[in-house]
Amino acid sequence: MTTPDNWVVLQITNPNAKDTLLKTYYKVFATWTGGYIDGDSWKINSGVDRVDEDEMNVNFYGYSGSCYACKKGTYGTGTGYTTQILDKIIAQATDNDVEMVVLPEDTDWLNL
C-alpha cells in the first residue's frame, strides 16, 4: 500500500487510441514532501482499475495490483516542485495529442 502526502487524479484522453478502453482512463499523481536532505518526490500509478473508500481514505487500486491510500483532505500537488513536475507531464502529453486534466477535488471517485 502506498500512502502519499498529497494526491490528484488525472483524466487522460487519447483520441488516437485504437482500443476504446484506452481512449479515456485515470491515474493517480501522488506526492511526498521531503526534507532538506531527501527533497520532494512523486509517482504516477499504473492506472485506476477500481476505487473504494473508508472514513479516512480514498483507495485507488491500480492495474499493477498496487493500492494508493489517499487521505481525504490532502488533495493537491503539495509543493511548487511537484506542481512543476505535473505541469511538465501535462505539457508533454499535450505535445503528443493526449489530453490530460486534473479532476476537481469534489469528483465522485467511486463512479469514475
LUMTI-516058 format. One record per residue (C-alpha): residue number from 1; residue in one letter; x, y, z. Coordinates in Angstrom, 2 decimals, decimal comma. Layout:
<nodes>
(NUM "A" (X Y Z)),
...
</nodes>
This chain:
<nodes>
(1 "M" (0,00 0,00 0,00)),
(2 "T" (1,26 3,44 -0,95)),
(3 "T" (0,21 6,42 1,18)),
(4 "P" (1,07 9,78 -0,38)),
(5 "D" (1,20 13,11 1,45)),
(6 "N" (-0,81 14,72 -1,36)),
(7 "W" (-2,54 13,45 -4,48)),
(8 "V" (-4,57 14,36 -7,54)),
(9 "V" (-6,35 12,24 -10,12)),
(10 "L" (-5,59 12,76 -13,79)),
(11 "Q" (-8,10 12,10 -16,54)),
(12 "I" (-6,22 11,12 -19,66)),
(13 "T" (-7,92 11,14 -23,03)),
(14 "N" (-6,14 9,76 -26,09)),
(15 "P" (-8,35 10,28 -29,15)),
(16 "N" (-5,93 8,23 -31,28)),
(17 "A" (-6,09 5,08 -29,15)),
(18 "K" (-7,27 2,07 -31,11)),
(19 "D" (-8,57 0,31 -28,00)),
(20 "T" (-11,69 2,09 -26,74)),
(21 "L" (-10,71 1,25 -23,14)),
(22 "L" (-7,60 3,40 -23,61)),
(23 "K" (-9,40 6,43 -25,01)),
(24 "T" (-10,14 7,77 -21,52)),
(25 "Y" (-8,57 6,47 -18,32)),
(26 "Y" (-7,46 7,75 -14,92)),
(27 "K" (-4,20 7,81 -12,98)),
(28 "V" (-3,18 8,98 -9,51)),
(29 "F" (-0,36 11,53 -9,33)),
(30 "A" (0,96 11,06 -5,78)),
(31 "T" (3,47 13,29 -3,99)),
(32 "W" (5,54 13,27 -0,83)),
(33 "T" (7,04 16,29 0,86)),
(34 "G" (10,68 15,69 1,66)),
(35 "G" (13,06 17,36 3,99)),
(36 "Y" (16,27 19,27 3,47)),
(37 "I" (18,29 16,18 2,52)),
(38 "D" (15,88 13,98 0,58)),
(39 "G" (13,62 16,53 -1,18)),
(40 "D" (10,13 16,08 -2,59)),
(41 "S" (9,15 13,03 -4,61)),
(42 "W" (6,29 11,86 -6,80)),
(43 "K" (4,85 8,80 -8,56)),
(44 "I" (2,08 8,10 -11,05)),
(45 "N" (0,19 4,85 -10,64)),
(46 "S" (-0,38 2,32 -13,42)),
(47 "G" (-3,96 3,44 -13,94)),
(48 "V" (-7,07 3,26 -11,80)),
(49 "D" (-8,76 -0,14 -12,01)),
(50 "R" (-11,16 0,30 -9,09)),
(51 "V" (-11,85 2,62 -6,16)),
(52 "D" (-13,24 2,26 -2,66)),
(53 "E" (-13,18 4,47 0,40)),
(54 "D" (-13,37 4,46 4,16)),
(55 "E" (-13,66 7,23 6,72)),
(56 "M" (-10,10 8,49 6,20)),
(57 "N" (-9,01 7,45 2,69)),
(58 "V" (-9,98 7,06 -0,90)),
(59 "N" (-8,27 3,86 -2,06)),
(60 "F" (-7,25 3,65 -5,71)),
(61 "Y" (-6,30 0,19 -6,94)),
(62 "G" (-4,03 0,14 -9,96)),
(63 "Y" (-3,78 -2,22 -12,90)),
(64 "S" (-0,45 -3,40 -11,46)),
(65 "G" (-2,14 -4,50 -8,23)),
(66 "S" (-0,92 -1,53 -6,18)),
(67 "C" (-3,16 0,40 -3,81)),
(68 "Y" (-2,81 4,13 -3,25)),
(69 "A" (-4,48 5,01 0,07)),
(70 "C" (-5,11 8,74 -0,43)),
(71 "K" (-6,06 10,62 2,70)),
(72 "K" (-9,17 12,75 2,38)),
(73 "G" (-8,41 16,46 2,76)),
(74 "T" (-4,95 16,26 1,18)),
(75 "Y" (-6,00 16,70 -2,45)),
(76 "G" (-3,48 18,76 -4,41)),
(77 "T" (0,06 18,56 -5,67)),
(78 "G" (1,67 19,53 -2,38)),
(79 "T" (4,60 21,76 -3,31)),
(80 "G" (5,78 24,07 -6,05)),
(81 "Y" (8,29 21,48 -7,21)),
(82 "T" (5,71 18,72 -7,67)),
(83 "T" (3,33 21,20 -9,34)),
(84 "Q" (6,09 21,99 -11,86)),
(85 "I" (6,64 18,28 -12,49)),
(86 "L" (2,94 17,75 -13,14)),
(87 "D" (2,80 20,80 -15,43)),
(88 "K" (5,68 19,33 -17,48)),
(89 "I" (3,94 15,94 -17,71)),
(90 "I" (0,73 17,61 -18,90)),
(91 "A" (2,67 19,67 -21,46)),
(92 "Q" (4,39 16,54 -22,81)),
(93 "A" (1,02 14,80 -23,11)),
(94 "T" (-0,37 17,79 -24,99)),
(95 "D" (2,63 17,73 -27,34)),
(96 "N" (1,66 14,12 -28,15)),
(97 "D" (-2,03 14,96 -28,80)),
(98 "V" (-3,14 13,47 -25,49)),
(99 "E" (-5,41 15,49 -23,21)),
(100 "M" (-4,56 15,30 -19,52)),
(101 "V" (-6,54 17,21 -16,91)),
(102 "V" (-6,57 17,26 -13,13)),
(103 "L" (-10,03 16,33 -11,88)),
(104 "P" (-11,63 18,56 -9,25)),
(105 "E" (-11,43 17,55 -5,61)),
(106 "D" (-15,20 17,09 -5,36)),
(107 "T" (-15,25 14,38 -8,05)),
(108 "D" (-17,31 11,30 -7,19)),
(109 "W" (-14,33 8,92 -7,04)),
(110 "L" (-16,46 5,82 -6,67)),
(111 "N" (-18,03 6,45 -10,08)),
(112 "L" (-15,03 7,14 -12,28)),
</nodes>
